[in-house]
Amino acid sequence: MPKMKTKSSAKKRFAYTATGKIKSTQSGKQHGMVKRTKRQLRDQRGTTILCPADAKIVAQFMPYKKKKS
């Protein structure tokens, strides 16, 4: 069976935590900051943990990343 390729876009945008969850940056902070409230901008700092449904999809894009069981 041939090796699977890792999606380069996924490995740049997502990372596994020590417990095996997938973290990503907060969405909605690329442009259009003028129309966002100050509270929204504060809440969108840093990273977040993906929900299980999205994490399952992203995990398929990174088949050789280390996962905890």
N, C-alpha and C positions, 0 to 999 in steps of 0.2 A: 504494500500500500504506500503510495507516495506521501511525502510530507505535506502538511497543510501550511498555507501561507498566513502569516499574521498581517492583519490590515494595518498599514503604517499610520493611517489617520487615527485608528483606535489606540495604538500604543502611545501616541503623542498626547491624546486627550484624557485617557483614563488610566488609573493605577489601582492595584490591589492594596487593601489595608492589611495589617498584620493578622486580622481575624478572617480574611478572605473575602470581605465585601469589596465592592467596586466604588471608588470615589471619583468625582469629577468636579469641575468648576461649576459655579452657579450659572444658570442660564439667564439671559435677558440683560446682559451688561456690556454688550459690544458697541451699541450706538443708541442715540435717542435718550441720553441722560436728562435732557431738559424737561421732558414730560414725565419723568419718574419722580416720585416723592423721595424725600431724604430718607425716610424709613425704608423704602424699597431698596435704595442704594446701600444702606447699611446692612440690610438682611442678605444682600447678594454678594457680600465679601466672602472670600475664602472658598472652601470646598463643601460638597454635600455627598451623601451616600445615595446611590441609585436605588430605586425601588426594585424588588425582586424580579418583576417582569422585564424591566429594562436591563437589569444586570444579566439576566439569562441571554439576552440578545448580544450584549457587548462581550460576554464571555466566549461566545462562538467566534468572535473576531480575533481573540487573543488566545489561541489554543495551547500555547506553550508557556504562558505566564504561570507562576507558581500560585496554586490555590490551596487553601486550608480546608480540610473536611470538617 
